[in-house]
Amino acid sequence: MNKATLFKKLQKDKLIKDHKVLKAFQAISREMFVLKDSIDQAYYDGPLRIGYEQTISQPTTVLMMVEALELKKTDKVLEVGSGSGYAAAILSQLSHQVYSVEIVPELVVFTKKNLTKAKIKNVEVIQWDGGLGYDKQAPYDKIIVSAACDKIPEALIDQLVEGGILIAPVGATYPQQMIKGVKHNKKLEKIYMGDYAFVPLTGKFGKA
């Protein structure tokens, strides 16, 4: 499947309704964010391995999560789990600034390299344990978690603005439930968005 075919499928199936998200998908070349031996599968609508027991999520999952954030061009976003930088690249098109934290040093290097190739300048990639959030730039208007957690770490809720939105796959086993949380009175009002399969969060609040 190529980019044009996947784009037509997204439109036909109405999986993504926000035209701004679809425009961001068109603007970013996913080929820049996969391994060289996976370039011919760049628009396969499924996860791809990027090494270090991590994956790049399938395009429709990334776009669905991004759409659920209801991004504004003034938003400051925290991404937990940079992976290869693809989701951060999509986020960059729809927000003011993205802080993307990644615990695997090699993937930090990979993400920075990919974002540089894509000429994206409003994403800062930091080697950090995402379960702790990233308090140096808090608070955030939106937070997206790209790995499964048993429960949403309190640090992420604390670092989200009142009225802000957090998206995360939650669950100790497969499948996990995708949760959209809107912060009110220091707590998340949760909406369940369906079942998904993600690699587990690592670090203090993860599996390793």
N, C-alpha and C positions, 0 to 999 in steps of 0.2 A: 504494500500500500504506500502511495506517495502522499505528499502534503495536500495536493488538490483533491485527491480522492477522500482523504480523511475529513477535510474541510466540508466537502459536500455531504458526507455521512453525518457530521455534526449538525449541519443545517437541516437535512432531511429528517433525522430522528428527533430534532429539537432538544437534544441533550443539553445544549448550552443556549440560553435565550438572550443573554446580555451581549449585544453587538460589540460592545467595547472589549469584552473578553475574547470574542472571536477575532477581532482586529488585532489584539495582542498576540494571539496564536499565529496569525498570518505574518506578523512582524518579526517573529523569532524563528531562527533556523535551528530546529532540534538536532540536526546533524552535528552541530558544534558542541553538543552536550552529551554525546554518547561515545563509547570507545570506538576506535578505528575499525575493529572487526565487527561492529554492530551498525555501521553507517547505513547499510542496505536495509536495516530494520528500524531506522529512525522514526518512521511513522506507523510502525506496527502498534496497534492499540492494546498494548500489554506492557508489563514491566520488563526492563532490561537490566542485566547485571552491569555494575560499574566497578566491581572489585571490592575487596575488604568486607565481604558479606553484606554489601549494600546494593540497592537497586534504584533506578530512576523510574518513578511511577508512570503508569500509562497516561497518555495525553488527556484522555477524557476525565480521568480522576483528578489530575492537576487542575484542569480548567474548571471542573465542578467545585473543587475546594476554593479556588480563586474567586469564582462567581459568588459563592456563599459569603465571602468576606465583605461584599458590597463596597468595594474600594472607591475612594475619592482621591483626586490628584493631590490633595493636601495631606494625605495619610502618611504616618510613619509606621512601618510594618516590621515586626520581628518574625523571622522564619527560623524554626528549630529544625535543623537537619538540612544542610545545603545540598548534600548528595553530589550532583554534577553541576548544579547551578541553573538548571532549566526552569524550575519553578520561580526562582529568584528573578530570572530574566523576564518571565511573564509578569510577575509582580511589579517589576521596574517600569513597565509600560503604563501601569494603572495607578501608581502612587508616587509620592514625593521622594521618599527615602526608604530603603530596605536594609535592615541589619540581619545578616544571615549567619547563624552560628552552627558550627560543625565540629564534632568531637574527634574525628579521624584526621590526623595531620595531612595524610596524602590526599584526601579528598578536599581539604582546604586549598591545597596547591592546585588541584585539578579544577576546582570551581573558579578560582581566581584567573587561571589561564583561559578557561572557556569564556568567562565574562569579558575579559580583555579582548579576545578574538571577536566577540559580538559587539564590541565598542559600547558596553553598558557602563555608565559612570555613577549611577545613583544606587549602587549596591555595595555595601561594605561587608566583607566576609571575615569572620573572626573564629579562631580556634577556641572552642569553649564547650562546656557541658550545658547543652540546651535545657536540661531539666531545671537548671537554676535561673532560667531566663537570661537576660543580659541587662543588669541594673544600671550600667554606665550610660545607657541611652534611654532608659525608661522615663516616663510611661509611653506605651504604644497604643495607637488607635486600633490596630488589628494585629492578631498573632495567628500564625499558621504552623502547625506541627506536622512534620512529614514522616513521623515514625510512631509506632503504636506504644501507648503508655497504659499501665494498669489503671491509673487514674490521672487526671490532669494535675500536674504539680502546682502547688499553691503559689509558688513564685511567679508563675505565668499569669495567674489570676490577679495577683497583687500588682503586676506591672502593666496591666491592661487598664486603659482609661474607663471611667464610668460611661456606660453606653457603648463601649467597644465590643468587637466581635472576635471570638477565638474559634478556630476550626481544628479539630484533632481526632484521629482514630483512637478509640479507647477500648481496651479489653486485654485480658491476660492470655487469651487463646484466640485462634482463628475461628470464625472471622471476627474482626473487631467492628464496633459500631462507630460510624462517623458522627461526631457531635458538633453542632453549632451552638456555641454559648454566647449569650449577650449579657454583659455585666450590668447588674442592677443592685444597688445597695451592697456592694462588695462581694456579691455572689453571682454565679452564672445561671441564667435561665436557659435551660438546655432544650434543643430541638434535635431529634434523632433523624439522621439522613440516610440510613441504610447500612448494609454490611459491606465491609471491605477487608482486604488482606494487606497488611504492611509489615515490613521488618520491624523488630522491636526497638524502642528507644534504648540507648545505652547510657552509661554514666551513673551518677548517684541515684537517680530515680528510675533507672532502666534495669535491663536484665544482666548487665555486665558492668 
